[in-house]
Amino acid sequence: MSGVEVDEYGRPSLEETEAAWLRLGAAFMELPRHPDLDEPWAVETFGTPWTKGKRRR
C-alpha cells in the first residue's frame, strides 16, 4: 500500500492528485515519451506542472 486514501473505486482525491502533480510533474514531463501517446491526463486536468496547479475546468 502507498498510504494514499482512495474512494470505493480506488481513486485518490483530486486534491491529493494535484498536490502530487505539483511535486513530481516537472520531473515526469522531462522523461522521454513515445510520440504516439496522448497528452498526460494530469496535464489535461491540472495544466502543466509549472503553472502552479491552476486546474483546468
N, C-alpha and C positions, 0 to 999 in steps of 0.2 A: 504494500500500500504506500501511496505517496503522501498521505496525510492531508490531502485536499478533500474537503467535503463536496459531495456530489448529490444531485437530485435522484429521484427514482429511476431516471433514465441513464444515470452515470455521467451526467454533465455537471461541470463546476459552474458557479455563478459567473455571470458576465463581468462583475466587478473584479473577481479573482483572476479571471482570464485576462482582462485588460491590464491589471497590475503586472501579471507575468509577462505580457507582451511588451510593456514599457521597460521591464528589466532585461528581457532576453531578446526582444525582437530585432534590435540592430545587429546583434551577432548572427541571428538566424538569417537575416537578409544578406549577409556577406557570404553565406555558403553558396557553392555553385548549384544551380538549378537546371533541370532539363528544359530546353526551350519549348517543349510541347505542353508543359504544365501551366495551369491557370494561375492567376494571382492568388497568393495565400489567403485563406479565409480571414485571418486576423487583419490583414491589410484592408480587405473589403469591409470588415466590420468596424475596426478601430482607426484605420488610416495607417500611414507609415509610422514606425516606432519613434521617429524623430519629430512627429507633430504633437508630441506630448499628450497622446491619448485622447484627442478630440474625436469622440465616437461619431462615426457616420450614421446618419438616421435615414 
